Amino acid sequence: MNHRFPAAVIAVLSLAAPAAGQVTTKRTWTPPRTSWGEPDLQGIWDFATITPLERPSELAGKDVLTEQEATEREEQATQRRVDRPPKPGDTGSYNQFWFDAGTKVIATKRTSLVVDPPEGRIPPLTPEARKRGEARVALPPHPATGPEDLNLATRCILGFNAGPPMAPGAYNNNVQLFQAPGYVALLNEMVNDARIIPLDGRPHLPQNIRQWRGDSRGRWEGPTLVVDTTNFRDETNFRESSRNLHVVERFTRVDADTLLYQFTVDDPTTWTRPWSAAVPMRKTEGPIFEYACHEGNYGMFNILTGARAEEKAAAEAAQKGTR
Amino acid sequence: MLFGFPSETASAFAGIRILAALTSKEFGSYMSGTMRNLFRGAFAAVAVLAVAVAPAAGQTAAYKAPRTADGKPDLNGIWQALGTAYWDVEGHAARPGAVVALGATGAVPGGLGVVEGGEIPYQPWAAAKKKENAKNWLTADPEIKCFMPGVPRATYMPFPFQIVQTPKSILMTYEFANASRVIYMDRPDFESPVDTWMGHARGRWEGETLVVDVTSFNDQTWFDRAGNFHSDALHVVERYTALSPAALRYDVTIEDAKVFTRPWKMSMPLYRRLDKNVQLLEFKCVEFVEELMYGPLRKKPSQ
């Protein structure tokens, strides 16, 4: 299926470009080219933002924040970034040094990253996908009987924002883009995931070869890198998606410091219609660090050890009670 | 005398001109014959010598790689080592495997070894530790747990890796365990703030050769499945030189004053994968080792 980006999204793109350009008043900004003539998108890009993927219900009907609303939200986000002791009985989680979800709304001040449907909400799940989701939630989340009961991020198999598609999360919201003739490579800090995308027009992998992150093929459409990804596994589960997930990503450099990242996801067995989001990525110095998730996964060991200890304690208490 | 070398080093240095006429194979045997003597000289002098030798070796290859747009040798591509260095970088005869059920498929094929001079110069305590590692291979080798293999081990795993070469940085991505590293070509003074599994890599071009200086390792990775190991003082210098359109020579110098008595070297060819539509496939091995690593922590059916 050849996906064209919906008209609504293109409208946002044309809105986004002048808006971002206003700072430097460079409306005639020409993207640099690689020495072999492709648009040069290289660099380390930061996609942390406090703008949510879906428009919050209290902002229904409101497309864009006012300047004052945006400032308030950014101030609140900064204030939230303070370490507080965990609640009594709670082991606590990462501290603020670890979290890096950003403190800024996106430059367009749109109230959601979702741009299509225009109301900024992900379309309803199909009945089939709802059933899949319910089955997953029904798994006893605690205590875990084995590693498979925990989510893919806890297992260090997939992060929650490396994609495809990349959607901002609590930390590691950055990606380094490399270009060589015939290839684009994306190195996400999250779970150390690298994706090397051939641009030579070769077909996707055969249908029987399925991957956690699918199989990506790229092409240029004018200034835009278009990446088409299929061949996912069922378990990949991007917001309840199935193996039929089809992701089309579009990367366009709209000024020196902004890479506009747009994605459309389609999976007729999951959503009632395709949907799209737009995330402006900002240039950053980096570097991308090695993220040795599995190598340092003490969390998995401790969660399972804790679960077994709780069971043992419960069994002992029950035995005591029957005596 | 050019750099104030000790005399025996200097005389060997003069021999480099002769080396230029040798093939790389002949060069290899020349090096193994003379290296032991050379290393009696000061390490520093040897290190300088090593740098001087490589361009000469490059000349012997008499091959000039195609150029990237910025005029550097083009090493882009998907590469893979052959041979059995991933089992044991030292020479070894074929031996039975550790898992009886795997029979012939689990047995270890023999190999001539890739270590110059044949043996790794361990300090006595480290030689004992290596033996211990080998004995405990199934529980001690980080590869078995799907941990990032470190450098140089990642290069000669039985999996392909891909080089994406740009002027400022070079991405090397390895199929095994999803490991990747960025080689900084434009930040010679950039020190790593933390220890890493895959090292902190800074590169430069020396004629036909990509030279990568790798530091900031942790002490968790090995060199092979035979228990060869290092400490967190490991310093690796890698040299990638095109031998032909379809092959690179990979030379590595290993330095680790906590473990070895002197720096030592490995050398092997890397081959371009020429398969139609070849691409790195996922080998996210975490899911393959969960039972091994966490199986004992599963809820028992009786509970």
Contacts between the chains, C-beta under 8 A, distances in Angstrom:
chain1	res1	chain2	res2	distance
A	34	B	69	7.3
A	35	B	69	3.3
A	35	B	70	6.5
A	36	B	69	5.4
A	42	B	166	6.5
A	42	B	168	7.9
A	143	B	299	7.6
A	145	B	298	6.4
A	145	B	299	4.0
A	146	B	290	7.8
A	146	B	294	6.9
A	146	B	295	8.0
A	146	B	297	7.7
A	146	B	298	4.4
A	146	B	299	6.8
A	147	B	290	4.4
A	147	B	294	4.8
A	148	B	290	7.4
A	155	B	286	6.3
A	155	B	287	7.5
A	155	B	290	7.2
A	156	B	286	5.5
A	157	B	284	5.8
A	157	B	286	5.2
A	157	B	287	6.0
A	176	B	169	7.8
A	176	B	171	7.8
A	176	B	182	6.9
A	178	B	164	4.8
A	178	B	166	5.5
A	178	B	169	7.0
A	178	B	171	4.9
A	179	B	166	6.6
A	180	B	68	7.8
A	180	B	76	5.0
A	180	B	164	4.9
A	180	B	165	5.6
A	180	B	166	6.4
A	181	B	76	7.3
A	182	B	76	7.8
A	183	B	76	7.5
A	183	B	164	5.8
A	185	B	164	4.5
A	185	B	171	5.3
A	185	B	173	7.1
A	187	B	171	6.2
A	187	B	173	7.8
A	187	B	180	5.9
A	187	B	182	6.9
A	191	B	178	7.4
A	192	B	148	7.8
A	192	B	178	5.9
A	192	B	179	7.1
A	192	B	180	5.9
A	193	B	178	6.5
A	194	B	171	6.9
A	194	B	173	4.4
A	194	B	178	7.3
A	194	B	180	4.3
A	196	B	162	5.6
A	196	B	164	6.6
A	196	B	173	6.1
A	196	B	279	7.3
A	196	B	280	6.1
A	198	B	279	6.5
A	202	B	277	5.1
A	203	B	277	7.8
A	205	B	279	7.9
A	205	B	281	8.0
A	209	B	281	7.2
A	211	B	281	7.0
A	211	B	282	4.5
A	212	B	282	5.9
A	212	B	284	5.6
A	213	B	282	6.7
A	287	B	182	7.1
A	287	B	184	7.9
A	287	B	190	7.9
A	288	B	182	6.5
A	289	B	194	7.2
A	290	B	148	7.8
A	290	B	181	7.4
A	290	B	196	4.7
A	290	B	197	6.3
A	290	B	198	5.9
A	292	B	147	7.9
A	292	B	148	6.4
A	292	B	196	7.7
A	292	B	197	5.4
A	294	B	146	6.3
A	294	B	147	7.1
A	294	B	177	7.9
A	294	B	286	4.9
A	295	B	147	4.9
A	295	B	148	6.3
A	295	B	197	6.1
A	295	B	220	7.5
A	300	B	294	6.3
A	301	B	294	7.1
A	301	B	297	7.1
A	304	B	294	5.8
A	304	B	297	3.7
A	304	B	298	7.4
A	305	B	297	5.9
A	307	B	297	7.9
A	307	B	299	7.2
A	308	B	297	6.1
A	308	B	299	7.0
A	311	B	299	6.8
A	311	B	303	5.7
A	315	B	303	7.2
